[in-house]
Amino acid sequence: MKIESMEDLFLEQIEDLYDAEKRLVKALPKMAEASTSQSLRQAIQSHLMETEGQVSRLESIFRTLGKSAKGQTCDAMKGLISEGEDMISDTNPSALRDAGIIACANRVEHYEIAAYGSARTFAQTLGLREASSLLDQTLQEEKAADQKLTQLAESMVNEEALRSPATSKR
Ligand SMILES: [Fe+2]
């Protein structure tokens, strides 16, 4: 699609996010299942439910624009998810793996925070109030998810990972 106006640019961003979120809905259950910490697993599962809601919000935005919901391959999210899959296959089920999963998930959240921040600003510029408010709700969820992950890493997972047998020097 040739981008020739702010409207085109906004739509392109929403299509990219739509693809990104749908990929994440498929990937998060695998990340939850691979986690060994109960609190990490719960955090990922609750973000999965939020992510499903975020997909619906994007669908609402397509509706307000009078466009049909369609995604446009998000290469960045594809890459981030693939790094998460590598992390899982390169580690044994352990706190070390959990720490690695959090590092990958934080990258995902930061990518989304950047994308939703830009999209919300574009919506504001275009005077699309409803879209802007929907994007802001998701942005706040992504920020909270990022903080929750960081908190989990700092409060327990990293310390446990340090004691994990795979890293002990004998
Ligand atoms: Fe999201």
Backbone and ligand atoms as CSV (ligand in chain L), in Angstrom:
chain,resi,resn,atom,element,x,y,z
A,1,MET,N,N,0.847,-1.196,0.000
A,1,MET,CA,C,0.000,0.000,0.000
A,1,MET,C,C,0.878,1.241,0.000
A,2,LYS,N,N,0.547,2.162,-0.885
A,2,LYS,CA,C,1.319,3.409,-0.955
A,2,LYS,C,C,0.765,4.368,0.100
A,3,ILE,N,N,1.659,4.901,0.918
A,3,ILE,CA,C,1.242,5.806,1.991
A,3,ILE,C,C,1.402,7.248,1.528
A,4,GLU,N,N,0.267,7.933,1.379
A,4,GLU,CA,C,0.327,9.287,0.829
A,4,GLU,C,C,-0.282,10.357,1.741
A,5,SER,N,N,-0.880,9.898,2.845
A,5,SER,CA,C,-1.484,10.878,3.749
A,5,SER,C,C,-1.342,10.388,5.181
A,6,MET,N,N,-1.651,11.260,6.124
A,6,MET,CA,C,-1.651,10.889,7.537
A,6,MET,C,C,-2.655,9.760,7.781
A,7,GLU,N,N,-3.794,9.812,7.090
A,7,GLU,CA,C,-4.819,8.764,7.236
A,7,GLU,C,C,-4.241,7.408,6.814
A,8,ASP,N,N,-3.539,7.407,5.677
A,8,ASP,CA,C,-2.919,6.162,5.199
A,8,ASP,C,C,-1.913,5.650,6.222
A,9,LEU,N,N,-1.122,6.581,6.738
A,9,LEU,CA,C,-0.079,6.206,7.694
A,9,LEU,C,C,-0.705,5.601,8.952
A,10,PHE,N,N,-1.765,6.228,9.424
A,10,PHE,CA,C,-2.454,5.733,10.616
A,10,PHE,C,C,-3.001,4.323,10.359
A,11,LEU,N,N,-3.656,4.153,9.223
A,11,LEU,CA,C,-4.217,2.838,8.891
A,11,LEU,C,C,-3.120,1.780,8.800
A,12,GLU,N,N,-2.018,2.160,8.210
A,12,GLU,CA,C,-0.902,1.222,8.077
A,12,GLU,C,C,-0.406,0.782,9.457
A,13,GLN,N,N,-0.349,1.725,10.387
A,13,GLN,CA,C,0.107,1.414,11.750
A,13,GLN,C,C,-0.873,0.472,12.463
A,14,ILE,N,N,-2.145,0.720,12.231
A,14,ILE,CA,C,-3.168,-0.121,12.865
A,14,ILE,C,C,-3.139,-1.534,12.277
A,15,GLU,N,N,-2.913,-1.628,10.983
A,15,GLU,CA,C,-2.823,-2.955,10.340
A,15,GLU,C,C,-1.612,-3.728,10.854
A,16,ASP,N,N,-0.535,-3.015,11.066
A,16,ASP,CA,C,0.678,-3.638,11.591
A,16,ASP,C,C,0.432,-4.143,13.023
A,17,LEU,N,N,-0.202,-3.301,13.837
A,17,LEU,CA,C,-0.502,-3.687,15.215
A,17,LEU,C,C,-1.472,-4.863,15.268
A,18,TYR,N,N,-2.418,-4.868,14.352
A,18,TYR,CA,C,-3.412,-5.946,14.324
A,18,TYR,C,C,-2.716,-7.283,14.069
A,19,ASP,N,N,-1.806,-7.286,13.142
A,19,ASP,CA,C,-1.046,-8.506,12.863
A,19,ASP,C,C,-0.187,-8.876,14.079
A,20,ALA,N,N,0.455,-7.875,14.667
A,20,ALA,CA,C,1.334,-8.115,15.818
A,20,ALA,C,C,0.557,-8.742,16.975
A,21,GLU,N,N,-0.611,-8.183,17.289
A,21,GLU,CA,C,-1.383,-8.680,18.433
A,21,GLU,C,C,-1.911,-10.090,18.164
A,22,LYS,N,N,-2.315,-10.346,16.916
A,22,LYS,CA,C,-2.834,-11.690,16.626
A,22,LYS,C,C,-1.728,-12.735,16.723
A,23,ARG,N,N,-0.524,-12.363,16.330
A,23,ARG,CA,C,0.611,-13.290,16.480
A,23,ARG,C,C,0.861,-13.561,17.968
A,24,LEU,N,N,0.731,-12.504,18.763
A,24,LEU,CA,C,0.990,-12.624,20.193
A,24,LEU,C,C,-0.056,-13.518,20.877
A,25,VAL,N,N,-1.293,-13.415,20.438
A,25,VAL,CA,C,-2.344,-14.272,21.003
A,25,VAL,C,C,-1.980,-15.746,20.796
A,26,LYS,N,N,-1.331,-16.039,19.685
A,26,LYS,CA,C,-0.924,-17.438,19.430
A,26,LYS,C,C,0.328,-17.808,20.226
A,27,ALA,N,N,1.208,-16.843,20.405
A,27,ALA,CA,C,2.508,-17.148,21.025
A,27,ALA,C,C,2.462,-17.192,22.560
A,28,LEU,N,N,1.631,-16.354,23.166
A,28,LEU,CA,C,1.647,-16.250,24.636
A,28,LEU,C,C,1.335,-17.567,25.368
A,29,PRO,N,N,0.368,-18.366,24.889
A,29,PRO,CA,C,0.115,-19.625,25.614
A,29,PRO,C,C,1.354,-20.519,25.672
A,30,LYS,N,N,2.157,-20.500,24.606
A,30,LYS,CA,C,3.380,-21.321,24.596
A,30,LYS,C,C,4.386,-20.785,25.611
A,31,MET,N,N,4.439,-19.450,25.718
A,31,MET,CA,C,5.374,-18.860,26.681
A,31,MET,C,C,4.926,-19.143,28.113
A,32,ALA,N,N,3.612,-19.103,28.323
A,32,ALA,CA,C,3.087,-19.386,29.660
A,32,ALA,C,C,3.393,-20.830,30.032
A,33,GLU,N,N,3.156,-21.716,29.090
A,33,GLU,CA,C,3.365,-23.129,29.362
A,33,GLU,C,C,4.831,-23.460,29.639
A,34,ALA,N,N,5.716,-22.747,28.970
A,34,ALA,CA,C,7.147,-23.009,29.137
A,34,ALA,C,C,7.700,-22.415,30.431
A,35,SER,N,N,6.932,-21.515,31.072
A,35,SER,CA,C,7.417,-20.874,32.303
A,35,SER,C,C,7.307,-21.829,33.475
A,36,THR,N,N,8.264,-21.769,34.382
A,36,THR,CA,C,8.181,-22.652,35.552
A,36,THR,C,C,7.616,-21.912,36.764
A,37,SER,N,N,7.817,-20.601,36.823
A,37,SER,CA,C,7.288,-19.834,37.954
A,37,SER,C,C,5.786,-19.643,37.793
A,38,GLN,N,N,5.079,-19.964,38.874
A,38,GLN,CA,C,3.618,-19.840,38.850
A,38,GLN,C,C,3.200,-18.388,38.620
A,39,SER,N,N,3.912,-17.468,39.257
A,39,SER,CA,C,3.510,-16.061,39.103
A,39,SER,C,C,3.812,-15.540,37.704
A,40,LEU,N,N,4.877,-16.024,37.084
A,40,LEU,CA,C,5.159,-15.613,35.701
A,40,LEU,C,C,4.086,-16.172,34.773
A,41,ARG,N,N,3.757,-17.445,34.996
A,41,ARG,CA,C,2.732,-18.072,34.160
A,41,ARG,C,C,1.408,-17.305,34.251
A,42,GLN,N,N,1.054,-16.954,35.479
A,42,GLN,CA,C,-0.199,-16.194,35.667
A,42,GLN,C,C,-0.137,-14.826,35.004
A,43,ALA,N,N,1.014,-14.177,35.117
A,43,ALA,CA,C,1.164,-12.846,34.513
A,43,ALA,C,C,1.000,-12.944,32.995
A,44,ILE,N,N,1.580,-13.983,32.400
A,44,ILE,CA,C,1.486,-14.133,30.941
A,44,ILE,C,C,0.054,-14.479,30.546
A,45,GLN,N,N,-0.584,-15.354,31.342
A,45,GLN,CA,C,-1.969,-15.710,31.016
A,45,GLN,C,C,-2.902,-14.510,31.138
A,46,SER,N,N,-2.662,-13.679,32.141
A,46,SER,CA,C,-3.561,-12.530,32.266
A,46,SER,C,C,-3.276,-11.518,31.146
A,47,HIS,N,N,-2.025,-11.449,30.709
A,47,HIS,CA,C,-1.744,-10.553,29.569
A,47,HIS,C,C,-2.322,-11.123,28.266
A,48,LEU,N,N,-2.452,-12.446,28.213
A,48,LEU,CA,C,-3.098,-13.055,27.042
A,48,LEU,C,C,-4.545,-12.584,26.934
A,49,MET,N,N,-5.233,-12.565,28.079
A,49,MET,CA,C,-6.633,-12.102,28.060
A,49,MET,C,C,-6.701,-10.634,27.662
A,50,GLU,N,N,-5.769,-9.851,28.189
A,50,GLU,CA,C,-5.727,-8.435,27.803
A,50,GLU,C,C,-5.467,-8.294,26.307
A,51,THR,N,N,-4.575,-9.139,25.811
A,51,THR,CA,C,-4.200,-9.059,24.392
A,51,THR,C,C,-5.403,-9.368,23.498
A,52,GLU,N,N,-6.233,-10.316,23.928
A,52,GLU,CA,C,-7.450,-10.609,23.156
A,52,GLU,C,C,-8.359,-9.375,23.110
A,53,GLY,N,N,-8.433,-8.673,24.235
A,53,GLY,CA,C,-9.209,-7.434,24.283
A,53,GLY,C,C,-8.604,-6.353,23.391
A,54,GLN,N,N,-7.288,-6.365,23.301
A,54,GLN,CA,C,-6.599,-5.369,22.461
A,54,GLN,C,C,-6.873,-5.616,20.986
A,55,VAL,N,N,-6.977,-6.898,20.621
A,55,VAL,CA,C,-7.351,-7.248,19.242
A,55,VAL,C,C,-8.744,-6.681,18.955
A,56,SER,N,N,-9.664,-6.854,19.908
A,56,SER,CA,C,-11.030,-6.334,19.726
A,56,SER,C,C,-11.030,-4.813,19.596
A,57,ARG,N,N,-10.195,-4.143,20.392
A,57,ARG,CA,C,-10.120,-2.675,20.283
A,57,ARG,C,C,-9.658,-2.254,18.895
A,58,LEU,N,N,-8.684,-2.983,18.367
A,58,LEU,CA,C,-8.209,-2.633,17.014
A,58,LEU,C,C,-9.333,-2.850,16.006
A,59,GLU,N,N,-10.119,-3.914,16.209
A,59,GLU,CA,C,-11.257,-4.157,15.308
A,59,GLU,C,C,-12.269,-3.013,15.386
A,60,SER,N,N,-12.469,-2.491,16.616
A,60,SER,CA,C,-13.364,-1.332,16.760
A,60,SER,C,C,-12.811,-0.133,15.995
A,61,ILE,N,N,-11.504,0.031,16.049
A,61,ILE,CA,C,-10.897,1.173,15.337
A,61,ILE,C,C,-11.098,1.024,13.828
A,62,PHE,N,N,-10.894,-0.187,13.307
A,62,PHE,CA,C,-11.151,-0.412,11.871
A,62,PHE,C,C,-12.588,0.000,11.540
A,63,ARG,N,N,-13.518,-0.388,12.438
A,63,ARG,CA,C,-14.935,-0.051,12.202
A,63,ARG,C,C,-15.153,1.460,12.171
A,64,THR,N,N,-14.528,2.165,13.134
A,64,THR,CA,C,-14.726,3.625,13.153
A,64,THR,C,C,-14.145,4.274,11.898
A,65,LEU,N,N,-13.165,3.607,11.295
A,65,LEU,CA,C,-12.558,4.153,10.072
A,65,LEU,C,C,-13.337,3.726,8.824
A,66,GLY,N,N,-14.328,2.829,9.046
A,66,GLY,CA,C,-15.083,2.306,7.909
A,66,GLY,C,C,-14.261,1.344,7.060
A,67,LYS,N,N,-13.267,0.711,7.695
A,67,LYS,CA,C,-12.397,-0.232,6.970
A,67,LYS,C,C,-12.595,-1.627,7.525
A,68,SER,N,N,-12.307,-2.624,6.703
A,68,SER,CA,C,-12.385,-3.979,7.240
A,68,SER,C,C,-11.068,-4.294,7.952
A,69,ALA,N,N,-11.197,-5.090,9.020
A,69,ALA,CA,C,-10.024,-5.416,9.826
A,69,ALA,C,C,-9.093,-6.306,9.020
A,70,LYS,N,N,-7.896,-5.816,8.774
A,70,LYS,CA,C,-6.915,-6.692,8.129
A,70,LYS,C,C,-5.521,-6.369,8.629
A,71,GLY,N,N,-4.724,-7.409,8.712
A,71,GLY,CA,C,-3.364,-7.230,9.221
A,71,GLY,C,C,-2.367,-7.101,8.087
A,72,GLN,N,N,-1.248,-6.548,8.477
A,72,GLN,CA,C,-0.151,-6.413,7.532
A,72,GLN,C,C,1.062,-6.957,8.283
A,73,THR,N,N,1.717,-7.966,7.699
A,73,THR,CA,C,2.778,-8.666,8.435
A,73,THR,C,C,3.671,-7.742,9.247
A,74,CYS,N,N,3.722,-8.014,10.546
A,74,CYS,CA,C,4.599,-7.237,11.427
A,74,CYS,C,C,5.896,-8.031,11.604
A,75,ASP,N,N,6.895,-7.673,10.806
A,75,ASP,CA,C,8.162,-8.403,10.850
A,75,ASP,C,C,8.831,-8.304,12.215
A,76,ALA,N,N,8.655,-7.161,12.857
A,76,ALA,CA,C,9.286,-6.978,14.172
A,76,ALA,C,C,8.722,-7.968,15.184
A,77,MET,N,N,7.390,-8.096,15.232
A,77,MET,CA,C,6.788,-9.021,16.195
A,77,MET,C,C,7.148,-10.462,15.850
A,78,LYS,N,N,7.186,-10.756,14.557
A,78,LYS,CA,C,7.604,-12.094,14.132
A,78,LYS,C,C,8.979,-12.418,14.710
A,79,GLY,N,N,9.877,-11.460,14.599
A,79,GLY,CA,C,11.241,-11.630,15.095
A,79,GLY,C,C,11.295,-11.764,16.601
A,80,LEU,N,N,10.517,-10.935,17.299
A,80,LEU,CA,C,10.523,-10.976,18.765
A,80,LEU,C,C,9.981,-12.313,19.262
A,81,ILE,N,N,8.940,-12.803,18.592
A,81,ILE,CA,C,8.356,-14.094,18.992
A,81,ILE,C,C,9.349,-15.218,18.702
A,82,SER,N,N,10.019,-15.122,17.589
A,82,SER,CA,C,10.974,-16.160,17.247
A,82,SER,C,C,12.143,-16.174,18.250
A,83,GLU,N,N,12.545,-15.014,18.727
A,83,GLU,CA,C,13.578,-14.975,19.777
A,83,GLU,C,C,13.070,-15.628,21.062
A,84,GLY,N,N,11.794,-15.440,21.358
A,84,GLY,CA,C,11.207,-16.076,22.536
A,84,GLY,C,C,11.210,-17.587,22.392
A,85,GLU,N,N,10.889,-18.066,21.193
A,85,GLU,CA,C,10.888,-19.516,20.952
A,85,GLU,C,C,12.297,-20.095,21.077
A,86,ASP,N,N,13.277,-19.349,20.568
A,86,ASP,CA,C,14.672,-19.796,20.697
A,86,ASP,C,C,15.071,-19.871,22.166
A,87,MET,N,N,14.629,-18.874,22.940
A,87,MET,CA,C,14.973,-18.847,24.360
A,87,MET,C,C,14.445,-20.107,25.044
A,88,ILE,N,N,13.220,-20.485,24.689
A,88,ILE,CA,C,12.617,-21.674,25.297
A,88,ILE,C,C,13.377,-22.931,24.877
A,89,SER,N,N,13.738,-23.019,23.599
A,89,SER,CA,C,14.412,-24.249,23.175
A,89,SER,C,C,15.867,-24.296,23.654
A,90,ASP,N,N,16.448,-23.155,23.955
A,90,ASP,CA,C,17.847,-23.136,24.406
A,90,ASP,C,C,18.009,-23.287,25.916
A,91,THR,N,N,16.895,-23.394,26.654
A,91,THR,CA,C,17.000,-23.504,28.115
A,91,THR,C,C,16.209,-24.712,28.608
A,92,ASN,N,N,16.623,-25.226,29.743
A,92,ASN,CA,C,15.821,-26.252,30.417
A,92,ASN,C,C,14.772,-25.532,31.252
A,93,PRO,N,N,13.673,-26.256,31.568
A,93,PRO,CA,C,12.673,-25.614,32.431
A,93,PRO,C,C,13.326,-25.260,33.776
A,94,SER,N,N,13.463,-23.993,34.059
A,94,SER,CA,C,14.188,-23.527,35.249
A,94,SER,C,C,13.924,-22.047,35.435
A,95,ALA,N,N,14.391,-21.527,36.573
A,95,ALA,CA,C,14.282,-20.082,36.813
A,95,ALA,C,C,15.112,-19.327,35.773
A,96,LEU,N,N,16.155,-19.978,35.289
A,96,LEU,CA,C,16.987,-19.350,34.261
A,96,LEU,C,C,16.159,-19.106,33.002
A,97,ARG,N,N,15.384,-20.117,32.610
A,97,ARG,CA,C,14.501,-19.958,31.455
A,97,ARG,C,C,13.483,-18.838,31.710
A,98,ASP,N,N,12.924,-18.830,32.941
A,98,ASP,CA,C,11.934,-17.796,33.270
A,98,ASP,C,C,12.529,-16.400,33.093
A,99,ALA,N,N,13.777,-16.245,33.571
A,99,ALA,CA,C,14.440,-14.943,33.438
A,99,ALA,C,C,14.593,-14.594,31.952
A,100,GLY,N,N,14.907,-15.588,31.137
A,100,GLY,CA,C,15.047,-15.375,29.692
A,100,GLY,C,C,13.715,-15.034,29.045
A,101,ILE,N,N,12.658,-15.705,29.463
A,101,ILE,CA,C,11.316,-15.426,28.926
A,101,ILE,C,C,10.918,-13.989,29.257
A,102,ILE,N,N,11.213,-13.569,30.480
A,102,ILE,CA,C,10.875,-12.190,30.861
A,102,ILE,C,C,11.652,-11.189,30.002
A,103,ALA,N,N,12.918,-11.492,29.754
A,103,ALA,CA,C,13.722,-10.576,28.926
A,103,ALA,C,C,13.102,-10.441,27.533
A,104,CYS,N,N,12.613,-11.556,26.989
A,104,CYS,CA,C,11.966,-11.520,25.667
A,104,CYS,C,C,10.624,-10.779,25.740
A,105,ALA,N,N,9.855,-11.062,26.787
A,105,ALA,CA,C,8.529,-10.451,26.910
A,105,ALA,C,C,8.636,-8.939,27.128
A,106,ASN,N,N,9.646,-8.509,27.863
A,106,ASN,CA,C,9.857,-7.066,28.045
A,106,ASN,C,C,10.135,-6.383,26.701
A,107,ARG,N,N,10.878,-7.078,25.838
A,107,ARG,CA,C,11.146,-6.520,24.498
A,107,ARG,C,C,9.836,-6.348,23.726
A,108,VAL,N,N,8.978,-7.354,23.828
A,108,VAL,CA,C,7.674,-7.284,23.148
A,108,VAL,C,C,6.890,-6.079,23.662
A,109,GLU,N,N,6.842,-5.931,24.984
A,109,GLU,CA,C,6.072,-4.821,25.567
A,109,GLU,C,C,6.629,-3.473,25.138
A,110,HIS,N,N,7.935,-3.349,25.127
A,110,HIS,CA,C,8.506,-2.057,24.723
A,110,HIS,C,C,8.204,-1.736,23.262
A,111,TYR,N,N,8.229,-2.764,22.444
A,111,TYR,CA,C,7.869,-2.551,21.030
A,111,TYR,C,C,6.420,-2.055,20.938
A,112,GLU,N,N,5.548,-2.702,21.693
A,112,GLU,CA,C,4.133,-2.327,21.646
A,112,GLU,C,C,3.901,-0.932,22.231
A,113,ILE,N,N,4.618,-0.617,23.297
A,113,ILE,CA,C,4.469,0.715,23.896
A,113,ILE,C,C,4.845,1.783,22.858
A,114,ALA,N,N,5.925,1.543,22.142
A,114,ALA,CA,C,6.348,2.504,21.106
A,114,ALA,C,C,5.282,2.608,20.012
A,115,ALA,N,N,4.782,1.451,19.575
A,115,ALA,CA,C,3.819,1.438,18.467
A,115,ALA,C,C,2.490,2.085,18.865
A,116,TYR,N,N,1.995,1.750,20.059
A,116,TYR,CA,C,0.709,2.333,20.492
A,116,TYR,C,C,0.851,3.824,20.792
A,117,GLY,N,N,2.018,4.217,21.307
A,117,GLY,CA,C,2.246,5.635,21.568
A,117,GLY,C,C,2.172,6.432,20.266
A,118,SER,N,N,2.827,5.946,19.226
A,118,SER,CA,C,2.801,6.639,17.928
A,118,SER,C,C,1.392,6.639,17.355
A,119,ALA,N,N,0.744,5.486,17.407
A,119,ALA,CA,C,-0.603,5.384,16.820
A,119,ALA,C,C,-1.581,6.319,17.532
A,120,ARG,N,N,-1.465,6.396,18.845
A,120,ARG,CA,C,-2.357,7.279,19.601
A,120,ARG,C,C,-2.121,8.743,19.205
A,121,THR,N,N,-0.868,9.099,19.051
A,121,THR,CA,C,-0.551,10.474,18.641
A,121,THR,C,C,-1.094,10.780,17.245
A,122,PHE,N,N,-0.961,9.807,16.345
A,122,PHE,CA,C,-1.517,10.006,14.990
A,122,PHE,C,C,-3.039,10.201,15.078
A,123,ALA,N,N,-3.688,9.375,15.904
A,123,ALA,CA,C,-5.148,9.476,16.035
A,123,ALA,C,C,-5.528,10.846,16.572
A,124,GLN,N,N,-4.772,11.333,17.551
A,124,GLN,CA,C,-5.050,12.667,18.104
A,124,GLN,C,C,-4.898,13.734,17.026
A,125,THR,N,N,-3.827,13.625,16.260
A,125,THR,CA,C,-3.556,14.598,15.192
A,125,THR,C,C,-4.688,14.610,14.175
A,126,LEU,N,N,-5.225,13.416,13.908
A,126,LEU,CA,C,-6.294,13.302,12.911
A,126,LEU,C,C,-7.666,13.637,13.500
A,127,GLY,N,N,-7.708,13.923,14.790
A,127,GLY,CA,C,-8.985,14.235,15.435
A,127,GLY,C,C,-9.880,13.018,15.610
A,128,LEU,N,N,-9.261,11.840,15.655
A,128,LEU,CA,C,-10.038,10.602,15.831
A,128,LEU,C,C,-10.101,10.279,17.326
A,129,ARG,N,N,-11.074,10.880,17.980
A,129,ARG,CA,C,-11.118,10.792,19.446
A,129,ARG,C,C,-11.326,9.392,19.972
A,130,GLU,N,N,-12.272,8.667,19.357
A,130,GLU,CA,C,-12.565,7.331,19.874
A,130,GLU,C,C,-11.348,6.417,19.695
A,131,ALA,N,N,-10.766,6.496,18.504
A,131,ALA,CA,C,-9.580,5.671,18.234
A,131,ALA,C,C,-8.474,6.025,19.223
A,132,SER,N,N,-8.290,7.297,19.446
A,132,SER,CA,C,-7.230,7.738,20.344
A,132,SER,C,C,-7.460,7.209,21.762
A,133,SER,N,N,-8.726,7.234,22.202
A,133,SER,CA,C,-9.013,6.738,23.542
A,133,SER,C,C,-8.814,5.221,23.631
A,134,LEU,N,N,-9.217,4.490,22.600
A,134,LEU,CA,C,-9.014,3.032,22.593
A,134,LEU,C,C,-7.519,2.697,22.604
A,135,LEU,N,N,-6.753,3.442,21.820
A,135,LEU,CA,C,-5.310,3.181,21.755
A,135,LEU,C,C,-4.640,3.514,23.085
A,136,ASP,N,N,-5.155,4.538,23.744
A,136,ASP,CA,C,-4.592,4.911,25.033
A,136,ASP,C,C,-4.859,3.828,26.088
A,137,GLN,N,N,-6.048,3.240,26.043
A,137,GLN,CA,C,-6.353,2.163,27.007
A,137,GLN,C,C,-5.369,1.012,26.846
A,138,THR,N,N,-5.122,0.639,25.580
A,138,THR,CA,C,-4.173,-0.450,25.337
A,138,THR,C,C,-2.761,-0.044,25.766
A,139,LEU,N,N,-2.399,1.180,25.447
A,139,LEU,CA,C,-1.064,1.661,25.828
A,139,LEU,C,C,-0.844,1.525,27.337
A,140,GLN,N,N,-1.859,1.885,28.129
A,140,GLN,CA,C,-1.717,1.780,29.582
A,140,GLN,C,C,-1.578,0.321,30.020
A,141,GLU,N,N,-2.306,-0.579,29.340
A,141,GLU,CA,C,-2.177,-2.010,29.671
A,141,GLU,C,C,-0.774,-2.520,29.365
A,142,GLU,N,N,-0.240,-2.088,28.237
A,142,GLU,CA,C,1.113,-2.543,27.857
A,142,GLU,C,C,2.145,-2.041,28.864
A,143,LYS,N,N,1.978,-0.800,29.302
A,143,LYS,CA,C,2.928,-0.253,30.278
A,143,LYS,C,C,2.855,-1.026,31.584
A,144,ALA,N,N,1.620,-1.341,31.999
A,144,ALA,CA,C,1.443,-2.089,33.247
A,144,ALA,C,C,2.030,-3.492,33.108
A,145,ALA,N,N,1.840,-4.113,31.948
A,145,ALA,CA,C,2.374,-5.463,31.725
A,145,ALA,C,C,3.899,-5.435,31.794
A,146,ASP,N,N,4.472,-4.411,31.197
A,146,ASP,CA,C,5.930,-4.271,31.214
A,146,ASP,C,C,6.444,-4.142,32.649
A,147,GLN,N,N,5.750,-3.325,33.444
A,147,GLN,CA,C,6.173,-3.121,34.834
A,147,GLN,C,C,6.028,-4.386,35.655
A,148,LYS,N,N,4.955,-5.097,35.402
A,148,LYS,CA,C,4.703,-6.348,36.126
A,148,LYS,C,C,5.832,-7.362,35.847
A,149,LEU,N,N,6.216,-7.457,34.591
A,149,LEU,CA,C,7.290,-8.382,34.223
A,149,LEU,C,C,8.606,-7.989,34.890
A,150,THR,N,N,8.893,-6.706,34.872
A,150,THR,CA,C,10.132,-6.210,35.468
A,150,THR,C,C,10.142,-6.504,36.968
A,151,GLN,N,N,8.972,-6.283,37.575
A,151,GLN,CA,C,8.841,-6.530,39.006
A,151,GLN,C,C,9.087,-8.010,39.326
A,152,LEU,N,N,8.531,-8.890,38.492
A,152,LEU,CA,C,8.739,-10.326,38.701
A,152,LEU,C,C,10.210,-10.673,38.588
A,153,ALA,N,N,10.861,-10.120,37.586
A,153,ALA,CA,C,12.287,-10.404,37.386
A,153,ALA,C,C,13.083,-9.919,38.588
A,154,GLU,N,N,12.813,-8.702,39.022
A,154,GLU,CA,C,13.597,-8.123,40.110
A,154,GLU,C,C,13.301,-8.773,41.450
A,155,SER,N,N,12.038,-9.160,41.658
A,155,SER,CA,C,11.681,-9.657,42.972
A,155,SER,C,C,12.113,-11.088,43.212
A,156,MET,N,N,12.176,-11.899,42.163
A,156,MET,CA,C,12.509,-13.288,42.444
A,156,MET,C,C,13.228,-14.017,41.337
A,157,VAL,N,N,12.726,-13.889,40.147
A,157,VAL,CA,C,13.203,-14.787,39.093
A,157,VAL,C,C,14.717,-14.686,38.862
A,158,ASN,N,N,15.243,-13.480,38.817
A,158,ASN,CA,C,16.674,-13.339,38.542
A,158,ASN,C,C,17.541,-13.963,39.634
A,159,GLU,N,N,17.128,-13.762,40.883
A,159,GLU,CA,C,17.890,-14.340,42.001
A,159,GLU,C,C,17.883,-15.863,41.928
A,160,GLU,N,N,16.717,-16.397,41.604
A,160,GLU,CA,C,16.623,-17.858,41.500
A,160,GLU,C,C,17.448,-18.360,40.330
A,161,ALA,N,N,17.439,-17.591,39.254
A,161,ALA,CA,C,18.193,-17.989,38.066
A,161,ALA,C,C,19.677,-18.068,38.383
A,162,LEU,N,N,20.125,-17.180,39.249
A,162,LEU,CA,C,21.529,-17.146,39.652
A,162,LEU,C,C,21.914,-18.419,40.395
A,163,ARG,N,N,20.937,-18.963,41.133
A,163,ARG,CA,C,21.198,-20.175,41.909
A,163,ARG,C,C,20.905,-21.447,41.122
A,164,SER,N,N,20.368,-21.243,39.909
A,164,SER,CA,C,20.000,-22.403,39.108
A,164,SER,C,C,21.235,-23.246,38.789
A,165,PRO,N,N,21.131,-24.596,38.882
A,165,PRO,CA,C,22.288,-25.479,38.722
A,165,PRO,C,C,23.045,-25.233,37.419
A,166,ALA,N,N,22.300,-24.887,36.376
A,166,ALA,CA,C,22.934,-24.724,35.075
A,166,ALA,C,C,23.981,-23.604,35.078
A,167,THR,N,N,23.849,-22.676,36.031
A,167,THR,CA,C,24.793,-21.558,36.019
A,167,THR,C,C,25.843,-21.658,37.103
A,168,SER,N,N,25.698,-22.657,38.003
A,168,SER,CA,C,26.665,-22.717,39.093
A,168,SER,C,C,28.015,-23.202,38.565
A,169,LYS,N,N,29.041,-22.584,39.083
A,169,LYS,CA,C,30.406,-22.969,38.625
A,169,LYS,C,C,30.930,-24.033,39.585
A,170,ARG,N,N,31.299,-25.160,38.988
A,170,ARG,CA,C,31.812,-26.215,39.863
A,170,ARG,C,C,33.299,-26.380,39.647
L,1,LIG,FE,FE,-0.589,-5.914,23.142
